[in-house]
Amino acid sequence: MLARLDPQKQLGEAIRAFARVVRDVPKARLAIYGRGPDQATLQQLIDRLGLAGSVTLKGYTSDAARVYQTASLSLLTSAYEGFGLVVLESLSHGCPVVSYDLKYGPADIITQGENGFLVPQGDRGALARQIVTGLRDPALRDRLSAAGPRAVADFSPEVFVARWSAEFNRLADEGWS
């Protein structure tokens, strides 16, 4: 995970779900990159749940690409997002995303079962199950990884401009000015 360590990102959700993951996949590891005001609280949660060997707060990284390229999955547990840039970054590097299905953001980018997984917001059990599925099935993970960069192409500047241009032309044809 790459995220600010603050309440909006709900990193405690990922940590609590990961306690379930390590019961099924004991060698699973969750690395959380970022800084923020929740660092001490999150470390206390990791320690309280006995996850110090499985979950690590890594601090800031200037090499997000390397993190995504070496990760099996990326997680997003935010309470809300305007647009999940972290999802695009992850997918662009072939790292499938398991995310809460927020009102805005991830569902605009993630196609369920094609480049990642969306689970109901707050459903830690579903989050853990999708993580376990992704970790245990290398063929599925490879397929999701390959689809990531293709999904990102839909958000290129050229596609963005073409969509807006088409929308403006449609409005002009309807008499809007």
ROPA-632866 format. One record per atom (N, C-alpha, C): residue in one letter; z, y, x. Coordinates in steps of 0.1 Angstrom, whole numbers, padded with zeros to 4 digits, always signed. Last residue first. Layout:
<rs>
AZYX
...
</rs>
This chain:
<rs>
S-0256+0264-0248
S-0260+0272-0237
S-0247+0279-0231
W-0269+0237-0267
W-0257+0244-0261
W-0262+0253-0249
G-0290+0223-0277
G-0289+0237-0281
G-0277+0244-0275
E-0295+0199-0269
E-0289+0200-0282
E-0286+0214-0286
D-0306+0203-0244
D-0315+0198-0254
D-0309+0199-0268
A-0282+0210-0231
A-0292+0220-0232
A-0302+0216-0243
L-0269+0185-0231
L-0263+0196-0238
L-0273+0207-0241
R-0287+0171-0214
R-0285+0166-0228
R-0279+0178-0236
N-0284+0186-0190
N-0297+0185-0197
N-0295+0181-0211
F-0257+0180-0185
F-0261+0193-0187
F-0274+0194-0194
E-0260+0152-0181
E-0251+0157-0191
E-0255+0171-0195
A-0276+0151-0158
A-0281+0145-0171
A-0273+0150-0183
S-0259+0164-0140
S-0272+0170-0143
S-0277+0164-0157
W-0238+0145-0138
W-0236+0159-0144
W-0249+0166-0148
R-0253+0124-0127
R-0246+0122-0140
R-0243+0136-0146
A-0262+0134-0103
A-0271+0130-0113
A-0265+0128-0126
V-0237+0140-0090
V-0246+0151-0093
V-0256+0146-0104
F-0228+0113-0087
F-0220+0123-0094
F-0229+0134-0099
V-0248+0102-0071
V-0246+0096-0084
V-0238+0107-0093
E-0244+0117-0048
E-0257+0117-0054
E-0256+0112-0069
P-0217+0111-0040
P-0221+0125-0044
P-0234+0125-0052
S-0206+0080-0055
S-0212+0088-0044
S-0216+0102-0049
F-0197+0062-0073
F-0189+0075-0072
F-0194+0083-0060
D-0210+0038-0071
D-0211+0046-0084
D-0204+0059-0084
A-0201+0028-0047
A-0214+0035-0047
A-0216+0043-0060
V-0179+0014-0053
V-0177+0027-0048
V-0190+0035-0048
A-0190-0011-0060
A-0183-0003-0070
A-0182+0012-0066
R-0198-0020-0035
R-0208-0018-0045
R-0202-0009-0056
P-0173-0024-0022
P-0182-0013-0017
P-0193-0010-0028
G-0163-0047-0038
G-0157-0034-0037
G-0166-0023-0033
A-0176-0071-0037
A-0179-0063-0048
A-0173-0048-0047
A-0164-0084-0016
A-0178-0081-0015
A-0182-0071-0026
S-0138-0088-0026
S-0140-0079-0014
S-0154-0075-0013
L-0142-0107-0046
L-0137-0094-0050
L-0140-0084-0038
R-0150-0128-0029
R-0159-0123-0040
R-0155-0109-0044
D-0127-0132-0014
D-0140-0129-0007
D-0150-0123-0017
R-0109-0139-0035
R-0107-0127-0027
R-0120-0123-0020
L-0121-0164-0042
L-0120-0153-0052
L-0118-0140-0044
A-0117-0178-0018
A-0130-0176-0023
A-0131-0165-0034
P-0088-0178-0015
P-0097-0171-0006
P-0111-0168-0011
D-0063-0178-0034
D-0077-0181-0037
D-0086-0173-0027
R-0037-0168-0030
R-0039-0182-0029
R-0054-0186-0030
L-0039-0140-0033
L-0035-0145-0020
L-0038-0160-0019
G-0046-0137-0060
G-0055-0132-0049
G-0051-0137-0036
T-0024-0150-0073
T-0038-0155-0074
T-0047-0150-0063
V-0004-0132-0064
V-0003-0146-0060
V-0017-0152-0061
I-0012-0109-0078
I-0011-0109-0063
I-0011-0123-0058
Q-0010-0118-0104
Q-0023-0114-0099
Q-0023-0114-0084
R+0018-0122-0106
R+0009-0133-0108
R-0005-0130-0102
A+0028-0096-0102
A+0031-0107-0092
A+0021-0118-0094
L+0018-0084-0125
L+0015-0079-0112
L+0017-0090-0102
A+0031-0099-0145
A+0017-0100-0144
A+0012-0094-0130
G+0058-0091-0139
G+0054-0105-0139
G+0039-0107-0137
R+0058-0064-0143
R+0059-0069-0130
R+0055-0083-0128
D+0044-0043-0162
D+0045-0057-0163
D+0046-0063-0149
G+0039-0016-0160
G+0053-0020-0161
G+0055-0035-0162
Q+0008-0017-0175
Q+0017-0009-0168
Q+0032-0014-0171
P-0010-0048-0173
P-0003-0038-0181
P+0007-0030-0173
V-0034-0048-0146
V-0023-0055-0153
V-0016-0044-0162
L-0065-0054-0131
L-0057-0044-0139
L-0046-0052-0146
F-0079-0063-0100
F-0073-0067-0113
F-0065-0055-0118
G-0112-0063-0085
G-0097-0062-0085
G-0092-0067-0098
N-0138-0066-0089
N-0134-0060-0076
N-0119-0058-0075
E-0137-0085-0110
E-0149-0083-0102
E-0146-0077-0089
G-0114-0086-0125
G-0119-0098-0120
G-0132-0097-0112
Q-0122-0055-0140
Q-0113-0067-0141
Q-0120-0080-0136
T-0132-0031-0120
T-0137-0039-0131
T-0130-0052-0130
I-0119+0001-0112
I-0118-0014-0111
I-0124-0021-0123
I-0126+0027-0121
I-0131+0022-0109
I-0131+0006-0108
D-0113+0033-0144
D-0126+0039-0142
D-0133+0033-0130
A-0088+0021-0141
A-0098+0014-0150
A-0112+0021-0149
P-0075+0041-0124
P-0079+0028-0119
P-0090+0021-0128
G-0078+0068-0144
G-0079+0064-0129
G-0084+0050-0126
Y-0054+0069-0170
Y-0066+0075-0163
Y-0066+0069-0149
K-0034+0051-0179
K-0042+0058-0189
K-0055+0064-0182
L-0034+0022-0158
L-0029+0035-0162
L-0039+0041-0172
D-0026-0008-0151
D-0037-0002-0159
D-0032+0011-0165
Y-0016-0013-0118
Y-0012-0011-0132
Y-0024-0004-0139
S-0038-0033-0097
S-0032-0021-0102
S-0026-0021-0116
V-0050-0046-0069
V-0043-0050-0080
V-0035-0038-0085
V-0081-0045-0052
V-0070-0038-0057
V-0064-0045-0069
P-0097-0057-0022
P-0095-0057-0036
P-0082-0051-0040
C-0113-0041+0003
C-0100-0046+0000
C-0097-0045-0015
G-0136-0030+0014
G-0136-0044+0010
G-0123-0050+0007
H-0135-0003+0017
H-0133-0011+0029
H-0132-0026+0026
S-0138+0006-0008
S-0149+0010+0002
S-0147+0002+0014
L-0114-0001-0020
L-0126-0008-0023
L-0137-0006-0013
S-0097+0019-0008
S-0094+0005-0006
S-0107-0003-0008
E-0108+0043-0018
E-0107+0040-0003
E-0105+0025+0000
L-0105+0039-0045
L-0119+0040-0039
L-0118+0037-0024
V-0077+0039-0047
V-0085+0027-0051
V-0099+0027-0045
V-0070+0064-0038
V-0066+0052-0030
V-0074+0040-0034
L-0079+0079-0059
L-0087+0080-0047
L-0083+0068-0038
G-0077+0077-0090
G-0072+0069-0080
G-0080+0069-0067
F-0070+0106-0106
F-0081+0098-0102
F-0076+0090-0090
G-0044+0111-0115
G-0055+0118-0121
G-0068+0111-0118
E-0020+0087-0125
E-0029+0092-0114
E-0040+0100-0121
Y+0013+0075-0130
Y+0001+0082-0135
Y-0007+0086-0123
A+0030+0057-0118
A+0032+0060-0132
A+0020+0067-0138
S+0015+0033-0096
S+0018+0046-0100
S+0022+0047-0115
T+0009+0010-0082
T+0019+0009-0092
T+0023+0023-0098
L-0014-0008-0065
L-0012+0006-0070
L-0003+0004-0083
L-0023-0026-0035
L-0016-0024-0048
L-0014-0010-0052
S-0047-0046-0020
S-0041-0033-0021
S-0034-0032-0034
L-0051-0076+0000
L-0051-0069-0013
L-0044-0055-0011
S-0052-0083+0027
S-0058-0092+0017
S-0060-0085+0004
A-0060-0060+0054
A-0052-0064+0042
A-0059-0074+0033
T-0077-0050+0072
T-0069-0061+0076
T-0060-0067+0065
Q-0089-0028+0060
Q-0097-0039+0066
Q-0089-0051+0070
Y-0067-0011+0054
Y-0075-0018+0043
Y-0083-0030+0049
V-0059-0004+0080
V-0050-0010+0071
V-0057-0018+0060
R-0082+0008+0090
R-0078-0004+0096
R-0068-0012+0087
A-0083+0031+0073
A-0094+0021+0073
A-0090+0008+0079
A-0061+0046+0080
A-0061+0039+0067
A-0072+0028+0067
D-0048+0057+0104
D-0059+0048+0104
D-0059+0039+0091
S-0025+0071+0105
S-0037+0079+0106
S-0050+0070+0105
T+0003+0064+0085
T-0007+0059+0094
T-0019+0069+0094
Y+0039+0068+0082
Y+0025+0073+0081
Y+0016+0066+0090
G+0058+0038+0074
G+0056+0052+0077
G+0042+0056+0076
K+0063+0012+0066
K+0056+0014+0079
K+0055+0028+0083
L+0085-0008+0053
L+0081+0005+0052
L+0076+0009+0065
T+0079-0042+0043
T+0082-0032+0054
T+0077-0019+0051
V+0089-0073+0032
V+0084-0060+0028
V+0089-0050+0039
S+0100-0096+0044
S+0087-0097+0036
S+0081-0083+0033
G+0124-0093+0055
G+0114-0101+0063
G+0100-0101+0056
A+0138-0079+0035
A+0135-0073+0048
A+0125-0080+0057
L+0145-0087+0010
L+0131-0088+0013
L+0128-0082+0027
G+0169-0087-0005
G+0167-0097+0006
G+0153-0098+0010
L+0174-0067-0023
L+0166-0078-0028
L+0164-0089-0017
R+0186-0048-0006
R+0194-0054-0017
R+0187-0067-0022
D+0164-0041+0011
D+0176-0048+0016
D+0184-0055+0005
I+0148-0028-0008
I+0143-0039+0000
I+0154-0048+0005
L+0165-0008-0016
L+0160-0018-0026
L+0155-0030-0018
Q+0168+0007+0007
Q+0180+0001+0001
Q+0176-0010-0009
Q+0142+0016+0010
Q+0147+0007+0020
Q+0160+0000+0015
L+0140+0033-0013
L+0132+0021-0012
L+0137+0011-0002
T+0159+0052-0005
T+0161+0044-0017
T+0153+0032-0017
A+0146+0063+0018
A+0159+0056+0019
A+0162+0047+0007
Q+0121+0073+0006
Q+0122+0063+0017
Q+0135+0055+0018
D+0116+0092-0013
D+0122+0079-0017
D+0124+0069-0006
P+0103+0114-0001
P+0117+0115-0004
P+0124+0102-0008
G+0080+0101+0024
G+0084+0108+0012
G+0099+0107+0010
R+0051+0084+0037
R+0064+0091+0039
R+0067+0098+0026
G+0033+0053+0043
G+0035+0066+0037
G+0049+0071+0041
Y+0027+0020+0036
Y+0024+0031+0045
Y+0026+0044+0038
I+0040-0011+0033
I+0039+0001+0026
I+0038+0013+0036
A+0032-0044+0033
A+0034-0033+0042
A+0031-0020+0033
L+0043-0075+0024
L+0039-0062+0018
L+0042-0051+0028
R+0033-0109+0029
R+0040-0097+0034
R+0034-0085+0027
A+0039-0144+0024
A+0033-0131+0019
A+0041-0119+0025
K+0051-0168+0028
K+0046-0161+0040
K+0039-0147+0037
P+0057-0178+0003
P+0068-0174+0012
P+0063-0166+0024
V+0047-0176-0026
V+0039-0175-0013
V+0049-0170-0003
D+0066-0177-0046
D+0055-0186-0046
D+0047-0187-0033
R+0085-0159-0037
R+0090-0172-0042
R+0078-0182-0042
V+0070-0137-0032
V+0074-0145-0020
V+0081-0158-0024
V+0066-0127-0058
V+0054-0132-0050
V+0059-0141-0039
R+0090-0117-0066
R+0085-0129-0073
R+0074-0135-0064
A+0092-0096-0049
A+0103-0106-0048
A+0098-0119-0055
F+0071-0080-0058
F+0069-0088-0045
F+0080-0098-0043
A+0082-0067-0079
A+0072-0077-0081
A+0070-0086-0069
R+0098-0049-0064
R+0104-0059-0073
R+0095-0070-0076
I+0078-0035-0050
I+0088-0042-0043
I+0095-0053-0052
A+0064-0023-0072
A+0057-0032-0063
A+0067-0041-0055
E+0085-0007-0082
E+0078-0017-0091
E+0071-0028-0082
G+0090+0010-0061
G+0100+0000-0065
G+0095-0011-0074
L+0070+0028-0063
L+0069+0018-0053
L+0079+0007-0055
Q+0061+0049-0080
Q+0068+0037-0085
Q+0067+0026-0076
K+0048+0073-0077
K+0041+0061-0072
K+0048+0048-0076
Q+0066+0093-0086
Q+0053+0091-0093
Q+0047+0077-0089
P+0088+0093-0066
P+0089+0086-0079
P+0076+0084-0087
D+0074+0086-0033
D+0080+0094-0043
D+0080+0088-0057
L+0059+0082-0007
L+0071+0076-0012
L+0079+0085-0021
R+0024+0081-0011
R+0036+0089-0009
R+0048+0082-0014
A+0007+0052+0001
A+0012+0061-0010
A+0023+0070-0005
L-0008+0022+0005
L-0008+0035+0011
L-0004+0045+0000
M+0000-0012+0008
M+0000+0000+0000
M+0000+0012+0009
</rs>
